[in-house]
């Protein structure tokens, strides 16, 4: 997995540095027009996770996983965003689905059995964001959409314990889901009349299900290669503060995001 990540970053680096000869008439700023326009963005978000887990009324100590640790534990997943616009109005959607699994063996040896205690944790999560958008600023240097919508998160945590070398094991699982209203903005800012731009995104919400507050932010640098494709490298963070009964307590997911956007 790490080799794939390195290859993707190298590809974007070459794209960002080796295509400086782009057409002078090319612009990274979309234009509002009375026709349908679509944007599809597959991406890879290499997020680290800092969280406290409330499992069966017990708080596990706050733990931190680096981006490389998360990628190493990633078993399956997919990430994609899409937009559709007609005039100043539009809709957007974002899907993140991932299954993480980690295992560890305790140094404690169980008396008489001569076996060590092993543990495994599986975390399945799906995050969906959907919103209606309206273009509030559109000129040669900037494009800004206001947005109003919802974000849902569904998480299942499974914790298992086993005696290494024996058939003895126990496991338990807990799930939680919540849907929260959000409001925010997103857009691009053109750098010095070039094909380079700064992508940005911010939203905040809460009050639905078990969530006290949630927010998300993204900021980076991108380059338009052709009229129909651009690439970007950003830093993205997502925060959840859930109430006492929530599975995740004060959880932050943050890290670099690599994306390619295709418009038609």
Helices and strands as residue ranges (DSSP letters): H 2-18, E 36-55, E 58-59, E 63-65, H 67-73, E 74-86, E 89-110, E 115-138, E 142-163, E 169-190, E 196-205, E 211-226, E 229-242, E 248-263
